[in-house]
Amino acid sequence: MTQSRRHATHEVLNQVPPLVGYDVADDAALLGAVRREGCDWAESELHELGLLAGTAATQEQARLANVSKPVLRTHDSRGYRIDEVDFHPSWHQLMGTAVSHGLHAAPWADGRPGAHVARAAKFLIWTQAEAGHGCPISMTYASVPALRHNQDLAARYEPLLTSVSYDPGLRAPEGKAGLLAGMAMTEKQGGSDVRANTTTAAPAGDGSYLLTGHKWFCSAPMCDLFLVLAQAPEGLTCFLLPRVLPDGSRNAMYIQRLKDKLGNCSNASAEVEYDAAVAWPVGEPGRGVPTIINMVSATRLDCVLGSAAAIRQATVIAASYASLRQAFGTPLIDHPAMTGVTADLTLESEAATTLAIRLAGAADRAARGDAAEAALLRVALPAAKYWICKRTPMITAEALECLGGNGYVEDYSPMPRVLRDSPLNSIWEGSGNVTALDVLRALTRTPDSADALLAEIDLAGGDPRAAAAGASLREVLKEAQGQDGQRQARRLAGQITVTLQACLLARYAPAPISDAFSSSRLGTDGASGSSPGPVTGPGTPFGSLPDGLDLAAILARSVVTAR
Ligand SMILES: Cc1cc2nc3c(=O)[nH]c(=O)nc-3n(C[C@H](O)[C@H](O)[C@H](O)COP(=O)(O)OP(=O)(O)OC[C@H]3O[C@@H](n4cnc5c(N)ncnc54)[C@H](O)[C@@H]3O)c2cc1C
């Protein structure tokens, strides 16, 4: 028989194997930060999760969860409304892993100092497996501090929220082995300005309220419990609304449709309506915003962690690919222009991870009553959320380009998925302007926060560039406290973050990293447009590092070899 030659026209050459079989936790910046923040006890758990995140099986789960979109089932076969969302089994596998490793609310039941840091590090690692399912995981984590404003509800539900059992399905919360929580604030007329919410809450006479209205964004609508804002007679109030009532009947929460959205396809984001849905007040009636802000603060930390994860994942994929792919007879990474790009991306990753875990440490100590750490977090968290989340799309787009055309191809690497999802953390839980304005609010309403920030920055005083950046920030903060500087809010948030990052790297990172970061990101303001010509600095495209840096030492932090 004659053999067909149609499939033998050429030999496949110079293709880089998939990056599987590596330990995602093998990240020197992350592990160093985790040790400093007092939870080296978690290191073996981080490696266990890191190895799992790097397997081909997990990457396949992530792929399948994103190609098989969740489907809304409004009615059952007999016409009864059920408002259920069906997910691919891979979604449930990812969720099961996240919950069983305590990435959701588990640290609230863990008295060990550093428990929140361990959870933050795990979240940073496991997000590199798949980002979409992190949404209900984050919201569940963040719901607990808000829920604690109602001791009865916390006593009833916190043990189930912190349980490490994943138990999906439409059943009464009380009978489940573990619960998930979502949040519903945003309405059609506005999400930043939640005081404009129109959903009403009428007292039912038994301590509960009946909510009527809509929410324009309600992600992960298959959660068991939701923290919802609505207008009670006393004013805007935070409520806990279960999807299924304690007697097993469905609450009057109707999923109108799922959003067809940019970003991950694994998670569902819904539009919902309440038609006299039963809910219980959380916190003082009329004080809904101060109550739910406890949840917002925790989810903002996850936005920073999630973005640091995307930056690390994209950088590792780019640098590792460039170390194997040849062009013009030489590995890409050895071409000076590409060495500069991948080293520059590595600096962003080191800085984002180092600051994210420092903030997780502050959150851990603040949760245990440390006022100075709470003050630092109050200003540094919105600043970091603004800056790091906003830079993530630029960083992931640059990393994608390191793979050339292969970067654009869905089944070649997770890079297209990472890029598509990258703007999200900057939008939700306070879009860029709103978060930057929150930095101003922190400085004016919580004067201790500026002191705590400057005290942290002063710790790097031995480094002349960090000291100069700290002095410059001190002057800017003085001016900011005395005026309505809304137009400068973004600039200030950026300066706070970059100064903090430079100071942390000066104290803790290997010299090649901190030298390169300070010399490229401090002192020259590429974002302002006031400096003529091509400049370095945080506003310029990547790959414009100054000469004389130890780029090989920098790249050693992000090139990964599969086992
Ligand atoms: C995928 C996805 C999932 C989401 N999931 C949820 C969810 O589960 N629950 C939920 O409640 N919400 C959710 N949201 C909504 C999200 O939190 C809001 O979109 C966000 O808070 C912004 O609100 P908005 O869309 O109404 O924009 P607007 O408030 O209309 O803001 C539009 C723009 O104006 C800017 N702006 C607003 N106020 C000011 C000001 N004072 N000065 C200067 N600029 C300003 C904002 O920064 C933004 O850029 C989700 C959003 C997305 C994209």
The ligand as an ORCA input file, in Angstrom:
! r2SCAN-3c Opt
* xyz 0 1
  C     -16.638     40.794     35.820
  C     -17.244     41.683     36.858
  C     -17.766     41.125     37.991
  C     -18.381     41.926     38.959
  N     -18.943     41.322     40.048
  C     -19.600     42.094     40.959
  C     -20.256     41.496     42.076
  O     -20.205     40.278     42.281
  N     -20.929     42.288     42.927
  C     -20.994     43.645     42.762
  O     -21.609     44.309     43.578
  N     -20.380     44.232     41.705
  C     -19.681     43.498     40.811
  N     -19.081     44.082     39.733
  C     -19.283     45.500     39.516
  C     -18.089     46.363     39.814
  O     -17.781     46.351     41.180
  C     -18.446     47.763     39.287
  O     -18.510     47.659     37.862
  C     -17.460     48.812     39.695
  O     -17.552     49.045     41.078
  C     -17.699     50.135     38.963
  O     -19.034     50.524     39.019
  P     -19.831     50.887     37.668
  O     -19.624     49.784     36.701
  O     -21.211     51.245     37.998
  O     -19.073     52.146     37.091
  P     -19.312     53.682     37.481
  O     -19.493     53.789     38.958
  O     -20.323     54.256     36.594
  O     -17.876     54.273     37.108
  C     -17.459     54.427     35.747
  C     -16.074     55.042     35.729
  O     -16.104     56.294     36.391
  C     -15.109     56.376     37.386
  N     -15.610     57.162     38.516
  C     -16.650     56.867     39.330
  N     -16.747     57.812     40.287
  C     -15.765     58.721     40.073
  C     -15.348     59.932     40.717
  N     -15.943     60.368     41.832
  N     -14.302     60.617     40.196
  C     -13.679     60.169     39.090
  N     -14.014     59.044     38.440
  C     -15.048     58.320     38.923
  C     -14.811     54.930     37.787
  O     -13.476     54.798     38.260
  C     -15.017     54.205     36.437
  O     -13.835     54.261     35.696
  C     -18.438     43.320     38.782
  C     -17.857     43.883     37.649
  C     -17.272     43.088     36.703
  C     -16.673     43.718     35.489
*
